[in-house]
Amino acid sequence: MINFRLTTQKDVPAAIKLMEEFRDESLGEYGITISSEYILATAEKYINSSFVAEKDGVVVGVLVLSIQVLPMSGEKVAQELIWYMNKNFRRYGIKLLTFAENWCIGQGMSKLIMMCMANLHAEQLGKFYARCGYVPLEFQYIKQLGRG
């Protein structure tokens, strides 16, 4: 059985490992590097708005949210920073997302903004988000400038 819950301090090392897997799987081809120190700081900064999926005491998924107020409307929203499931447990990702959505509702948030890397089955994930009631918000583009 998979359990879904808020992240605790004891989960931080496992969450960091999953975030490093996300970094290695998705960001390398864009020339984006994220240090392990930054990942640690992110895990600790957003511990009160992050969630884990756990199987038999092992953290197998993580979803980290940043809570913000939209400047144009003043609405309190959550924006995904990292959503990553161990490859063997990806079928449970929707349940982790649903858990986070329900938490957001309980915290009085009006919206949840989810992202997707263009190199990670973006078309399939877009269809998934549409089935879950999400609509496209914005497209971003990246260009390597000089040596970076």
VOPAGU-2260 file (C-alpha; in pm, 1 decimal, decimal comma):
REM VOPAGU-2260
SITE   aa  ch    i         X         Y         Z
SITE  MET   A    0       0,0       0,0       0,0
SITE  ILE   A    1     118,3     350,7     -83,6
SITE  ASN   A    2      74,1     629,1     172,9
SITE  PHE   A    3      58,7     998,7      82,2
SITE  ARG   A    4     140,0    1265,7     336,9
SITE  LEU   A    5     311,0    1595,0     409,7
SITE  THR   A    6     688,5    1575,8     409,4
SITE  THR   A    7     861,4    1562,2     747,7
SITE  GLN   A    8    1220,2    1645,2     833,5
SITE  LYS   A    9    1309,7    1274,7     834,8
SITE  ASP   A   10    1194,8    1252,6     469,8
SITE  VAL   A   11    1433,8    1521,7     348,8
SITE  PRO   A   12    1726,6    1289,3     255,8
SITE  ALA   A   13    1497,8    1061,4      50,4
SITE  ALA   A   14    1323,1    1361,0    -108,0
SITE  ILE   A   15    1661,9    1505,6    -201,4
SITE  LYS   A   16    1757,3    1179,0    -370,1
SITE  LEU   A   17    1435,9    1186,6    -575,7
SITE  MET   A   18    1491,5    1553,4    -665,9
SITE  GLU   A   19    1843,2    1466,5    -782,1
SITE  GLU   A   20    1695,3    1187,8    -998,7
SITE  PHE   A   21    1454,8    1444,7   -1145,5
SITE  ARG   A   22    1744,7    1680,6   -1215,0
SITE  ASP   A   23    1948,2    1407,5   -1382,6
SITE  GLU   A   24    1655,0    1277,3   -1587,1
SITE  SER   A   25    1508,5    1604,3   -1707,0
SITE  LEU   A   26    1736,7    1906,6   -1690,9
SITE  GLY   A   27    2070,7    1794,6   -1834,5
SITE  GLU   A   28    1984,4    1838,3   -2199,8
SITE  TYR   A   29    1891,6    2201,5   -2132,3
SITE  GLY   A   30    2229,0    2276,7   -1979,5
SITE  ILE   A   31    2064,5    2349,7   -1645,7
SITE  THR   A   32    2255,6    2236,7   -1343,3
SITE  ILE   A   33    2119,5    2236,0    -992,4
SITE  SER   A   34    2359,3    2167,4    -711,2
SITE  SER   A   35    2283,2    1918,2    -438,6
SITE  GLU   A   36    2317,3    2205,6    -190,2
SITE  TYR   A   37    2042,2    2399,4    -369,1
SITE  ILE   A   38    1821,2    2090,1    -372,3
SITE  LEU   A   39    1874,3    2053,4       3,9
SITE  ALA   A   40    1785,5    2419,9      59,6
SITE  THR   A   41    1471,8    2379,8    -156,4
SITE  ALA   A   42    1363,5    2066,3      29,6
SITE  GLU   A   43    1398,7    2242,8     362,5
SITE  LYS   A   44    1243,9    2573,7     249,6
SITE  TYR   A   45     928,0    2411,1     112,9
SITE  ILE   A   46     891,9    2129,3     367,1
SITE  ASN   A   47     554,9    2267,8     481,3
SITE  SER   A   48     415,7    2257,5     127,3
SITE  SER   A   49     563,7    1934,5      -3,1
SITE  PHE   A   50     433,4    1582,5      -7,4
SITE  VAL   A   51     572,3    1233,0     -30,5
SITE  ALA   A   52     447,3     898,8    -152,8
SITE  GLU   A   53     573,7     621,0      71,4
SITE  LYS   A   54     573,6     243,5      28,8
SITE  ASP   A   55     679,6      20,1     318,8
SITE  GLY   A   56     861,8     309,7     484,8
SITE  VAL   A   57    1051,2     409,1     167,2
SITE  VAL   A   58     982,9     744,1       1,2
SITE  VAL   A   59     910,3     673,8    -367,4
SITE  GLY   A   60     765,4    1007,6    -479,8
SITE  VAL   A   61     779,4    1375,6    -400,8
SITE  LEU   A   62     573,9    1679,8    -497,4
SITE  VAL   A   63     703,2    2021,3    -389,0
SITE  LEU   A   64     481,8    2329,8    -407,3
SITE  SER   A   65     557,0    2698,6    -372,5
SITE  ILE   A   66     272,0    2899,3    -221,1
SITE  GLN   A   67     230,4    3238,1    -384,4
SITE  VAL   A   68      -5,6    3528,6    -423,6
SITE  LEU   A   69     -73,2    3616,5    -786,9
SITE  PRO   A   70      20,2    3983,7    -834,6
SITE  MET   A   71    -253,4    4047,3   -1090,6
SITE  SER   A   72    -543,3    3908,4    -885,3
SITE  GLY   A   73    -425,4    3867,8    -526,6
SITE  GLU   A   74    -531,2    3501,5    -530,7
SITE  LYS   A   75    -343,4    3252,6    -314,3
SITE  VAL   A   76    -216,0    2973,8    -540,4
SITE  ALA   A   77      24,8    2683,3    -531,6
SITE  GLN   A   78     281,0    2623,8    -803,3
SITE  GLU   A   79     461,2    2296,2    -851,1
SITE  LEU   A   80     838,8    2314,6    -828,4
SITE  ILE   A   81     914,2    1944,1    -853,1
SITE  TRP   A   82     691,2    1642,0    -905,3
SITE  TYR   A   83     883,1    1321,7    -937,2
SITE  MET   A   84     799,4     957,4    -881,5
SITE  ASN   A   85    1047,7     671,8    -880,8
SITE  LYS   A   86    1012,0     495,3   -1217,1
SITE  ASN   A   87     871,0     181,6   -1052,5
SITE  PHE   A   88     590,6     379,8    -887,0
SITE  ARG   A   89     485,6     633,9   -1149,9
SITE  ARG   A   90     137,2     485,3   -1172,2
SITE  TYR   A   91      77,2     634,4    -825,2
SITE  GLY   A   92     168,0     987,3    -932,7
SITE  ILE   A   93    -197,0    1081,8    -988,4
SITE  LYS   A   94    -279,0     986,8    -630,1
SITE  LEU   A   95       4,4    1204,9    -501,5
SITE  LEU   A   96    -123,3    1490,9    -717,8
SITE  THR   A   97    -479,5    1440,1    -589,6
SITE  PHE   A   98    -351,4    1441,2    -231,7
SITE  ALA   A   99    -174,6    1773,4    -298,7
SITE  GLU   A  100    -484,2    1920,0    -468,1
SITE  ASN   A  101    -697,9    1834,4    -165,3
SITE  TRP   A  102    -438,4    1985,3      68,2
SITE  CYS   A  103    -439,7    2305,3    -140,0
SITE  ILE   A  104    -818,6    2326,8    -118,6
SITE  GLY   A  105    -797,0    2283,4     258,3
SITE  GLN   A  106    -542,8    2566,9     273,0
SITE  GLY   A  107    -775,4    2803,8      86,5
SITE  MET   A  108    -587,4    2810,0    -242,0
SITE  SER   A  109    -784,4    2890,8    -553,6
SITE  LYS   A  110    -549,8    2734,3    -808,3
SITE  LEU   A  111    -271,7    2479,3    -853,2
SITE  ILE   A  112     -24,3    2544,9   -1133,4
SITE  MET   A  113     152,5    2235,9   -1266,5
SITE  MET   A  114     444,2    2232,7   -1508,7
SITE  CYS   A  115     597,1    1987,5   -1749,1
SITE  MET   A  116     940,3    1967,1   -1905,2
SITE  ALA   A  117     919,1    1965,9   -2284,6
SITE  ASN   A  118    1157,2    1669,9   -2305,7
SITE  LEU   A  119     954,7    1438,6   -2082,6
SITE  HIS   A  120     656,6    1319,2   -2284,1
SITE  ALA   A  121     505,4    1666,9   -2282,6
SITE  GLU   A  122     223,4    1575,0   -2520,7
SITE  GLN   A  123     115,8    1277,3   -2307,5
SITE  LEU   A  124     142,8    1478,3   -1988,3
SITE  GLY   A  125     -57,9    1760,6   -2146,9
SITE  LYS   A  126    -336,9    1514,8   -2225,3
SITE  PHE   A  127    -316,3    1380,5   -1870,2
SITE  TYR   A  128    -344,8    1730,7   -1723,5
SITE  ALA   A  129    -641,3    1805,5   -1952,6
SITE  ARG   A  130    -820,7    1490,5   -1830,4
SITE  CYS   A  131    -761,1    1613,4   -1474,6
SITE  GLY   A  132    -918,3    1952,0   -1551,2
SITE  TYR   A  133    -603,9    2160,0   -1606,2
SITE  VAL   A  134    -574,4    2405,6   -1895,9
SITE  PRO   A  135    -256,3    2541,1   -2056,4
SITE  LEU   A  136    -133,0    2860,2   -1893,4
SITE  GLU   A  137     196,0    2951,1   -2054,9
SITE  PHE   A  138     474,9    2816,6   -2271,8
SITE  GLN   A  139     837,1    2892,5   -2191,4
SITE  TYR   A  140    1140,1    2877,4   -2417,8
SITE  ILE   A  141    1505,4    2857,6   -2326,0
SITE  LYS   A  142    1817,9    2955,0   -2521,0
SITE  GLN   A  143    2178,0    2893,2   -2422,6
SITE  LEU   A  144    2361,1    3225,0   -2430,4
SITE  GLY   A  145    2735,9    3209,7   -2470,6
SITE  ARG   A  146    2918,4    2968,9   -2246,8
SITE  GLY   A  147    2667,0    3006,6   -1964,7
